[in-house]
Amino acid sequence: MKLGKIPETILKRSVLKQIRHRREEVLVGPAIGEDCSVIDLNGDEVIVMSTDPITGTVQDIGTLAVHITANDIASSGAEVIGIMLSVLLPENTTEAELKSMMHEVDKVCEQLHIEVLGGHTEVTKAVNQPIVTATGIGKMKKSDMIKTSGAIAGQEIVMTKWAGLEGTAIIAKAKEQELLSKYSEGFIKKAQKMLDNISVVPESRVAMKVGVTSMHDVTEGGIFGALWEIGAASKVGIEVDLQKIQLKQETVEICEFFDLNPYMLISSGCMLIVCDSANLLVDRLKEEGISACVIGRITEGNDRIVINGEEVRYLEPPRMDELYKVM
């Protein structure tokens, strides 16, 4: 199999079809496009859980581990309570490196007002670089529960921030010397600082106040992959205007340098939100200093298309993320 998330066909055939729903407390379980499980507490509150490994980079691994999992929880509309960590380290790891990683973790937890609830830390021959897996736990009212599968035909799609956000920052840090052959140090530092915008917790809070039916943070597979996942989960069609998808110039330049498609590049920090009051949501997000725009709409049927002038592209299930071409 190829690097990255396994193809949707294999996920359905060899993962989802092998597991069974057994507990009535589990309101949302594993499914295409659903990043969180939801567990009923026999009251008006539910527990929301999600898990994610950081495998594409070693730099900022503690920061990424917390944010990526917190983003998943926030995309369900829940308040993040804390995370549990599994930290697997190669034999050559120093204690100073471990301490630095955990300092990153706690710094982000402080920013988000969440806790490290526990975990496991191990040095093993099974890995050749650090692998951190974070499992997040959140809570919310059952009546406020948001699923990726909540998109309804006739609604509009709002995008926050920029496509390729996370991938741009990761590449700018990992390939700094190569990029310096063409771009200034200031340009590269600006690209690296895009990581400062990786949390979608703020936009989730705004969206929940306005009222939405589906939220999905844009991770591996990029914005094209996330759009497909919303459509597949909700069993609806999608129509998006490519020219409305927001891109930073740093992303355009770096993707051209490495011959990457920015719309298929990992984009944590970017969120897709489906709702009835899209323009109101955009206004509320901008009031909070969050860049946002309407990029398309939900349609009847199963066609998921991106329009670029006279050209029409049909979206496909997510493939290997563009990040793996250079990392």
N, C-alpha and C positions, 0 to 999 in steps of 0.2 A: 504493500500500500504506500501511497505518496505521503509526504510530510504534511502536517497540519491536521485539522479536524477531518474525521473520516467522512467520505461522501454520504449524502442523504440516503441513497439506496442501501448502502452497507449498514448505516445506522439503523434503518428500519428493519432490515433482514436479520442482522446478526446481533443487534443489541435490543431494540425495543420489542421485537417479537419473542425474545427469550425471557422476558420478565413479565410478571403478572401483578395485577392490582389486588391486594388482599385486605387492606385496612380501610375501613370507612372513614377514619379520621383524615386520611390523605385526600385532600380536595383537588390538588393539582399535582400530578406526577410527571414522569419523564415523557416528553413529546417534542416533536420538531419545533424549534423556535422558542420553546419554553426553557428559560434559564433557571427558574426557581421552582421549588416544591412548596406547597402550602399545606399546613397541618392544622386541623380544627382542634381547639381546646375546650370544646363543649360549652362555649360561652359566646360573647360577641367579638372575641379576639381570635386571631389566628397567628401561628408561627410561620415565618417564611425563611427558607434555607436555600443556599446556593453554594457551589464549589467551583473553583477555577485554579489551574496550575499556571505558573509563569515559566514558559519553556523557550520563548523566542529570544530572550536576552538575559544577561547576567547583571548589566548595569541597572541601577535603580530597582532591583528585584523586590526589595522590601516595600518600597513605595507602590509599585505596580500591584503587588499581591493584595494589598489592602484595598486600594482603589477599585480594582477590577471586580472584586467580589462585592464590595459595598455598592458599586454601580448596578450589579445584577439585582441586589435586594431593593435598591431604590427604584428600579424599573418596574417593580411590582407594586409600587406605591407605599411600601412599608418603611417604617423607621428602623434603621440599622442599630442593633444592640452591640454586637461584637463579632469577633472572628476566632476560629481555631486554626492553627498553623501546623502543617507537616513540612519540615525542612530537611531535605536530603542533600548532603554535602559530599563532594569528592575528597579523596584522601589528602590532597595537597592544600586544603582549606586551612587558613590560620584562624586563631581565636579572634584576632583583630577584625578579620573580615566578617565573622559571624556577629560580633558585637556591633559593627557598623550597620549590618543588615537589620538587626533588631532595633537599632536606634531609628532607622528609617521607618520601620513598622510602627513604633510607638509615636513618632512625630505625626504620622498621618492619622493614627487613632485619636490623638489629641485634637487635631483639626476637625475630625468628624464627630468628636465626642462619643467614641465607642471604645470597647475594651478588647484586649487579647484574653480570651477565655481559657486558653490552654493549648496543648498541641504535643508534637513529637519532634525531636531534633536528633539527627543521626548522621554519622560519617559512613559512607558505603562505597564499595567498588562498583555498585550498579549504575552510578552516574559519573559523567566526566565533567559536569558543571553543576552548580547549585540548582536545585529544583525546589521551589516553594509553592505549596498548594494551600490556599486559604478557603476555609468553609465559613460562610457568613450566616448569621442568624439575625432575623428582624421580627418585628411584630406590627400588626395593624388590625383595624376593625374588619370583620368579615365582610361587611357591606361595602367597604372601600377597595376590595381586592381587584387588582388590575392584572390581566394576562396578555401575553403577546397575541393570543388568539381572539382578542376582543374587537378587532377592526371590522367595520360594517360598511357595506357599499354606500357611497354618497358622502362619506366623511373625507376630510382632507388630511394630508400628511405634513407635519411640521418637523423641520430638522434644526437641531441646535449646533452651534459652533461649526466645525469644518471637517469635511471628509479627509481621511488619512492622517488625522491629528497625532495619534499615538505612534503610528509607523514612522512618520516624519521625524519625530523626536528621537525615537530609538535609532534610526539609521544615522541621523546627524551626530549622535554620540558615538556609535560603534564605528562609523566610517569617516570620522572627522578628518583624518590625514588625507584620504582620497579626495574628499570634497574641497579641501584647501587648495588643491591643484587648479580649481576653477573659481571658487567662491571665497569671499572675504571672511575673516574670522567673525566679524560682527553678524554677517548673514547666518553663519552656522550656529552661533550662540542663540540667535533669535529662533532658529528652528528647534534647537534643543530645549528652549524655554517653553515651547508649546506644551510640554508635559505638565506645566503648572495648571493647565486647563482640563486635566484628565477626569476630574470628578463630575458626575452627572447628578449628584445628590441635590444641588441647588435647583436645577431645572425640574427635577422630580417633584420637589415641594411646591413649586409654582404651578406645575401642571395639575397636581391633585386639587389645588384650590379652584382652578378654572373648571375642571371636569373633563376627563379623558377616558377612552375605553381601551386603549392599547399603548404600551410604551416598550421600546426595545433599544438597549444600548448597542452601539455599532462596534463590534469587536472583530474577531478573526473573520476574514472574508470581505471586510469593508462594507461600504454602504450598499453596494449591489447585493451582497450576501444577506445583509440585514433586511433589506426590502423583500427579498425572496422569502426569508423566514417568516416575516409578518404575513405575507400572502399565503404561504403554505399552512401556517398555524391557524389562520382565520378562514381558510378556504375561500379566498376572494381574489379578485384581480387587482392590479396596481398600474397606475399610469403616472409617470414622473417626467418632469422636464429637466433634462441634463443640465441645461444652462442655469438653472436655479440652484443647483447643488453647490454649496459654498466650499471654496478651496482657498487656502492660503498660498501666496506666491512661493513661499518656501517649499511647500509640498509639490507644487507644479515643477519647480526647478530640480528638486532632488529626485523626483520620479522620472523626469526627462534624463537626468544624468545616469541613472541606473536602469533606464528603459522599463519602468514599472507603470502599472495602471493604478492611479490614485484612488479610483472608485472600488478597487478590490484590495485595498491596503488596510490593515488593522487600524481601527479608528476609535478606540476607547476615548471617552470625553465628548463624543458626538452621540446624540440621542435622536431617535425617531419617535414621534408622538402622533397618535391618531385621535382626532376629536371632531366635534361638530363646530366648535367656535375657534377655528384656527387663527383668524386674524386677531381676535381678542387675546389668545394665548401668546402669539408673537409679541403683541404690545406689552403684556405683563412680563414676559421674559426680558425684553429690552429694558424695561423699567428697572430690572434687577441687574442690568449690565451683562446679560447673556445674549450673545448673537443668535438670531433665529430667523427662519423664513419658511414660507409654505412652498413645498417642492412638488406636490402632486396630490393625487386623490385615490381613494379606494373605489374599485369598480365591480360590477357583477362579473361572474365567470371566473376563469382561471388564467387569463392572459396577464402577464406581468411585464410591462413594457416601459422602456426609457426612450423618450423622444428628444432628438437633437436636430432642430430645424426640420428638414424634410426626411431625415433618417429615423428609422424605428428599430430599436434593439430589443429582442426578447430576453428577459432575464432567465438565468439557469440556476440550478442549485449551486451553493457555494463550492468553489474549488480551492486548491492550495492558495493560501494567502501570499500576496506579492512579497511580503517581508522575507519569506524563506528563500527567495531568489538571490538575496544579498547577504543573509545572515548564516 
